Structure formats: structure tokens, C-alpha cells
Amino acid sequence: MKAHKGNIVVKPYPPDDTSEGGIVVPDSFKQRPSKAYVLSVGKEVNGRKMNFKEGDTVFHVKGAGTPEFHNGEMLYILRDVDCLAFIKAN
């Protein structure tokens, strides 16, 4: 899946099975994490450079993004401004 101008396509990290306190979280209470792998990066928009690259990890606004089902997995399309921080891939 290819990202459009000003957007990135991400795959969320799997949700944690335990809370920070060590309590096992049932499936019905798991939420989509706000940490994801970058799969595709669109072109810059309005002169803003896209700092992300494929393979980076981003931390985004909770619940942000448009879900898209692609090749049997759920991916999300995020606007670049919804990303709060990122870790560069090696």
C-alpha cells in the first residue's frame, strides 16, 4: 500500500498482554497501541518535509488514523501531523 501526499502508512505494534503492574489484560480490554512501524511515506506537503522513512517507529496520537484492510492485515493511514515522535531505523 502506497502513502499519498502528507500521509504515512503504518502497522501497529501488537498490543501488550499485561499491564504495567503485571495484570493480564483480557482481549476485550486491549486497545490499539499508539506505537507503529512505518511501511510507506508520502511526499511532502505545503513545503513540510517528511522526516519519516520506511522502517522507522512512530508514536502517534491515540486513535488517530484511518483503518485500511490490505493483504489480510489491518494498516492505518496517518497524517504526518498526528505523529508525536519517531525512532529512526538502523
C-alpha positions as CSV (number, residue, x, y, z in Angstrom):
1,M,0.0,0.0,0.0
2,K,1.4,3.4,-1.0
3,A,1.0,6.6,1.0
4,H,-0.3,9.7,-0.5
5,K,0.9,13.3,-0.1
6,G,1.4,14.2,3.6
7,N,0.4,10.8,4.9
8,I,2.2,7.7,6.1
9,V,1.0,4.1,6.2
10,V,1.7,2.2,9.4
11,K,1.3,-1.2,11.0
12,P,0.6,-1.0,14.8
13,Y,2.8,-2.9,17.2
14,P,0.9,-5.8,18.8
15,P,-1.0,-4.8,22.0
16,D,0.6,-5.8,25.3
17,D,-0.8,-8.9,27.1
18,T,0.0,-7.5,30.6
19,S,-0.4,-4.0,32.1
20,E,2.5,-2.1,33.6
21,G,1.5,-3.5,37.0
22,G,1.7,-7.1,35.8
23,I,-2.0,-7.7,35.4
24,V,-3.1,-9.9,32.5
25,V,-5.3,-7.8,30.2
26,P,-8.2,-9.7,28.6
27,D,-8.8,-9.4,24.8
28,S,-12.0,-7.4,25.3
29,F,-10.0,-4.6,27.0
30,K,-7.0,-4.4,24.7
31,Q,-6.6,-1.1,22.8
32,R,-4.7,-0.3,19.6
33,P,-1.3,0.9,20.7
34,S,-0.1,4.3,19.7
35,K,3.2,2.9,18.5
36,A,3.6,1.7,14.9
37,Y,6.0,0.6,12.2
38,V,6.2,2.9,9.1
39,L,5.5,0.9,5.9
40,S,5.2,3.8,3.4
41,V,5.8,7.5,3.3
42,G,4.1,10.0,1.1
43,K,5.6,13.2,-0.4
44,E,6.0,16.5,1.4
45,V,3.0,18.8,1.6
46,N,3.0,22.6,1.7
47,G,6.8,22.7,2.0
48,R,6.9,20.5,5.1
49,K,9.4,17.7,4.7
50,M,8.5,14.2,5.7
51,N,11.1,13.2,8.3
52,F,10.0,9.6,8.4
53,K,11.4,6.7,6.4
54,E,10.2,3.2,5.8
55,G,11.1,1.0,8.8
56,D,11.0,3.8,11.4
57,T,8.9,3.5,14.5
58,V,6.4,6.3,15.2
59,F,4.4,7.3,18.3
60,H,1.1,8.9,17.3
61,V,-2.0,10.5,18.8
62,K,-4.1,7.8,20.3
63,G,-6.9,6.7,18.0
64,A,-5.5,8.6,15.0
65,G,-5.6,7.3,11.5
66,T,-7.9,5.7,9.0
67,P,-8.0,1.9,9.1
68,E,-7.4,0.1,5.8
69,F,-7.6,-3.7,5.4
70,H,-4.8,-4.7,3.0
71,N,-3.5,-8.2,2.1
72,G,-5.0,-9.8,5.2
73,E,-3.8,-7.3,7.8
74,M,-5.1,-4.0,9.3
75,L,-3.0,-1.0,8.4
76,Y,-3.6,2.7,9.2
77,I,-3.1,5.8,7.2
78,L,-1.9,8.7,9.4
79,R,-1.3,12.3,8.7
80,D,2.2,13.4,9.4
81,V,1.0,15.9,12.0
82,D,-0.6,13.1,14.0
83,C,2.9,11.7,14.8
84,L,4.3,12.9,18.0
85,A,7.8,11.4,17.9
86,F,9.7,8.7,16.0
87,I,12.7,6.4,16.2
88,K,14.9,6.1,13.2
89,A,15.5,2.6,11.8
90,N,19.1,1.5,11.7
